[in-house]
Amino acid sequence: MSSSTRRGARFAAVVGLSAAIVVGLAGPASAAPGQNEATGLSATGLINAGPFSFVDFPGTPPGTGPYTDTLISANVPGLLSSGTLVTNVSGTSADATVENLSVTLSALATVNAGVVSSECSYDDATGVLSGSASLVDAEVTLLGLLPDIALDASPAPNTGVTVPGVAEITLNRQVLAPDGTLTVDAIFIDLLSGTQTITIATSHCHPEVLVIPVIAPQFAIGAGVLGLMVLGFFLYRRQQNSAVVAQA
């Protein structure tokens, strides 16, 4: 094989390899670091349950989804029950909603709520990451002589509610991690000094826009066709050169 033919073959191989790489990139690709998540309910401790209704963005593997989920109900006997749970995520936000919630704190205390929700979002224009929580018809119901404890409809971040000797409840619990991610729990319940925890309506956001880069399929196909054309041209030239030598 002549030096020019060898160079041509090497060039064609490089083009073909580049095309193959491009085709590989045409599918879902890795997103930016971190991910956005939403969870309806979860419990850890003596009883581990959930997560109920969990979604994340960009998904595992990236680009697979789904990015929304609806669960008709959740039930952990002796601990909690709920009606519909709905969770949603996108590249800039997450939200979670739990309806008709009931959590057993003790034989004499329960948390009840019509609707519990949280949300977080990242504003690409301002670079601000924010979160909030809301509660509808929420209270700690106490049997006996003690009055029920009404829970704020729009609680400030990390609002504490104590049920003496039973539980510490945090409304609109917001935790900012060292990497800048924000986690918002509409209600976080700590039973008996951490023996049991219950997390209700959790949203988790990363401080940047999460994207799934995709190279246009037509570009990948075009690169592949180009590689084949170049390879074909040099094979044709090689055949022509061999014919000239044979005639000589």
C-alpha positions as CSV (number, residue, x, y, z in Angstrom):
1,M,0.0,0.0,0.0
2,S,1.4,3.4,-1.0
3,S,2.1,6.1,1.7
4,S,-0.7,8.3,0.3
5,T,-3.1,5.4,0.5
6,R,-2.1,4.6,4.1
7,R,-2.6,8.2,5.0
8,G,-6.0,8.2,3.4
9,A,-7.0,5.0,5.2
10,R,-5.9,6.5,8.5
11,F,-7.8,9.7,7.9
12,A,-10.9,7.7,7.0
13,A,-10.6,5.7,10.1
14,V,-10.4,8.8,12.2
15,V,-13.5,10.2,10.5
16,G,-15.3,7.0,11.1
17,L,-14.3,6.8,14.8
18,S,-15.5,10.4,15.2
19,A,-18.8,9.6,13.7
20,A,-19.2,6.6,16.0
21,I,-18.5,8.8,19.0
22,V,-21.1,11.4,17.8
23,V,-23.6,8.6,17.3
24,G,-23.0,7.5,20.9
25,L,-23.6,11.0,22.1
26,A,-26.9,11.3,20.2
27,G,-28.6,9.3,23.0
28,P,-29.3,10.6,26.5
29,A,-26.1,12.1,28.1
30,S,-25.1,12.8,31.6
31,A,-26.6,16.0,33.2
32,A,-24.9,18.6,35.2
33,P,-23.8,17.5,38.7
34,G,-26.6,16.9,41.2
35,Q,-30.3,16.3,40.6
36,N,-33.7,17.5,41.6
37,E,-36.0,15.2,43.6
38,A,-39.4,15.0,45.1
39,T,-40.8,12.5,47.6
40,G,-44.3,12.1,49.0
41,L,-43.7,10.2,52.2
42,S,-40.9,8.3,53.9
43,A,-40.2,6.8,57.4
44,T,-37.0,5.7,59.0
45,G,-36.1,4.2,62.4
46,L,-38.0,1.4,64.1
47,I,-40.2,1.3,61.1
48,N,-38.6,1.9,57.7
49,A,-41.1,2.6,54.9
50,G,-41.0,4.3,51.5
51,P,-40.1,6.4,49.8
52,F,-43.7,6.7,48.6
53,S,-44.1,8.5,45.2
54,F,-40.5,9.4,44.4
55,V,-39.2,11.1,41.2
56,D,-35.9,12.7,40.2
57,F,-34.5,14.7,37.3
58,P,-32.7,14.0,35.0
59,G,-33.5,10.5,36.0
60,T,-31.5,7.2,36.2
61,P,-30.1,6.8,33.6
62,P,-30.3,10.4,32.6
63,G,-33.2,11.3,30.3
64,T,-35.4,8.3,31.2
65,G,-38.0,9.9,33.4
66,P,-40.8,9.8,34.4
67,Y,-40.7,13.3,35.9
68,T,-44.1,13.1,37.6
69,D,-45.8,10.5,39.8
70,T,-49.2,10.0,41.3
71,L,-49.9,7.4,44.0
72,I,-53.5,6.8,45.1
73,S,-52.6,6.3,48.8
74,A,-50.0,5.2,51.2
75,N,-50.4,3.2,54.4
76,V,-48.0,2.0,57.1
77,P,-50.0,0.2,59.7
78,G,-49.7,1.8,63.2
79,L,-47.8,4.7,61.9
80,L,-49.3,6.7,59.0
81,S,-51.8,6.8,56.2
82,S,-52.6,9.2,53.4
83,G,-54.7,9.8,50.4
84,T,-53.3,10.9,47.0
85,L,-49.6,11.7,46.7
86,V,-48.3,13.7,43.7
87,T,-44.7,14.5,42.9
88,N,-43.1,16.5,40.1
89,V,-39.6,17.5,39.0
90,S,-38.0,19.5,36.2
91,G,-34.6,21.0,35.5
92,T,-35.2,23.9,37.8
93,S,-37.8,22.8,40.3
94,A,-39.4,20.1,42.4
95,D,-42.7,19.8,44.3
96,A,-44.6,17.3,46.4
97,T,-48.2,17.1,47.7
98,V,-49.8,14.7,50.2
99,E,-53.6,14.7,50.8
100,N,-55.6,13.5,53.7
101,L,-52.6,12.8,56.0
102,S,-52.8,11.0,59.4
103,V,-49.7,10.2,61.4
104,T,-49.8,8.4,64.8
105,L,-47.6,10.0,67.3
106,S,-48.8,8.1,70.3
107,A,-52.0,6.5,71.7
108,L,-53.1,10.0,72.5
109,A,-51.7,12.2,69.7
110,T,-52.0,12.3,65.9
111,V,-51.1,14.7,63.2
112,N,-53.9,15.3,60.7
113,A,-53.9,17.5,57.6
114,G,-56.1,17.9,54.5
115,V,-53.2,18.9,52.2
116,V,-49.5,19.1,52.8
117,S,-47.1,20.4,50.2
118,S,-43.6,21.7,49.6
119,E,-41.8,23.1,46.6
120,C,-38.3,24.4,45.6
121,S,-37.0,26.1,42.6
122,Y,-33.9,27.7,41.0
123,D,-34.2,31.0,39.2
124,D,-31.7,31.0,36.4
125,A,-32.0,34.8,35.9
126,T,-31.2,35.7,39.5
127,G,-29.3,32.6,40.6
128,V,-31.6,32.3,43.6
129,L,-32.6,29.0,45.0
130,S,-35.8,29.1,47.2
131,G,-38.3,26.8,48.8
132,S,-41.6,26.9,50.7
133,A,-44.3,24.7,52.3
134,S,-48.0,25.0,52.9
135,L,-50.5,23.1,55.1
136,V,-54.3,23.0,54.8
137,D,-56.4,22.1,57.8
138,A,-53.4,20.8,59.7
139,E,-53.3,20.1,63.4
140,V,-52.0,17.9,66.2
141,T,-55.0,16.2,67.6
142,L,-54.7,15.4,71.3
143,L,-57.1,13.1,73.2
144,G,-57.9,14.0,76.7
145,L,-57.9,17.4,78.4
146,L,-55.2,19.1,76.3
147,P,-56.4,21.3,73.4
148,D,-55.4,20.5,69.9
149,I,-52.4,22.3,68.4
150,A,-53.2,24.1,65.1
151,L,-50.4,24.1,62.6
152,D,-49.6,27.2,60.5
153,A,-50.9,27.2,57.0
154,S,-47.8,29.0,55.7
155,P,-45.1,28.3,58.2
156,A,-41.8,30.1,58.3
157,P,-38.7,28.0,57.5
158,N,-37.9,25.6,60.4
159,T,-40.9,26.3,62.5
160,G,-40.8,24.1,65.6
161,V,-43.8,22.5,67.3
162,T,-43.3,20.4,70.5
163,V,-45.6,17.6,71.7
164,P,-44.3,17.2,75.2
165,G,-42.8,13.8,75.9
166,V,-43.8,12.5,72.4
167,A,-42.4,14.3,69.4
168,E,-40.6,17.3,67.9
169,I,-42.3,18.5,64.7
170,T,-40.6,20.9,62.2
171,L,-42.7,22.6,59.7
172,N,-41.2,23.9,56.4
173,R,-37.9,22.3,57.4
174,Q,-35.2,23.7,55.1
175,V,-31.7,22.2,55.0
176,L,-29.0,23.8,52.8
177,A,-26.2,21.3,52.1
178,P,-22.5,22.3,51.6
179,D,-22.9,21.8,47.8
180,G,-25.7,24.4,47.8
181,T,-28.6,22.0,47.3
182,L,-31.8,22.8,49.2
183,T,-34.1,20.2,50.8
184,V,-37.6,21.3,51.9
185,D,-39.7,19.0,54.1
186,A,-43.2,20.3,54.6
187,I,-43.4,18.3,57.8
188,F,-40.6,16.5,59.6
189,I,-41.5,14.5,62.7
190,D,-38.9,13.3,65.2
191,L,-40.5,10.7,67.6
192,L,-38.9,9.9,70.9
193,S,-35.5,11.5,70.3
194,G,-34.9,10.1,66.8
195,T,-36.2,6.6,67.5
196,Q,-38.6,7.1,64.6
197,T,-38.7,9.9,61.9
198,I,-41.4,10.7,59.4
199,T,-40.8,13.0,56.5
200,I,-43.8,14.4,54.6
201,A,-43.8,16.2,51.2
202,T,-40.1,16.6,50.4
203,S,-38.6,18.7,47.6
204,H,-34.9,18.8,46.8
205,C,-33.3,21.2,44.3
206,H,-29.8,21.8,42.9
207,P,-28.5,25.4,42.5
208,E,-28.3,25.3,38.7
209,V,-30.4,24.4,35.7
210,L,-30.1,20.7,35.1
211,V,-30.2,19.8,31.4
212,I,-29.8,16.7,29.3
213,P,-27.5,17.6,26.3
214,V,-28.6,15.8,23.1
215,I,-26.8,16.1,19.8
216,A,-29.2,16.3,16.9
217,P,-29.6,12.8,15.3
218,Q,-29.3,14.3,11.8
219,F,-25.8,15.6,12.7
220,A,-24.8,12.2,13.9
221,I,-26.1,10.5,10.8
222,G,-24.4,13.1,8.6
223,A,-21.0,12.5,10.3
224,G,-21.4,8.8,9.8
225,V,-22.2,9.2,6.1
226,L,-19.2,11.5,5.7
227,G,-16.9,8.9,7.2
228,L,-18.2,6.2,4.8
229,M,-17.8,8.5,1.8
230,V,-14.2,9.3,2.7
231,L,-13.4,5.6,3.2
232,G,-15.1,4.7,-0.1
233,F,-13.1,7.4,-2.0
234,F,-9.7,6.2,-0.8
235,L,-10.6,2.6,-1.5
236,Y,-11.6,3.6,-5.0
237,R,-8.3,5.5,-5.5
238,R,-6.4,2.5,-4.3
239,Q,-8.2,0.2,-6.8
240,Q,-7.5,2.7,-9.6
241,N,-3.8,2.9,-8.7
242,S,-3.6,-0.9,-8.7
243,A,-5.2,-1.1,-12.1
244,V,-2.6,1.4,-13.5
245,V,0.3,-0.6,-12.1
246,A,-1.1,-3.8,-13.6
247,Q,-1.4,-2.2,-17.0
248,A,2.2,-1.0,-16.9
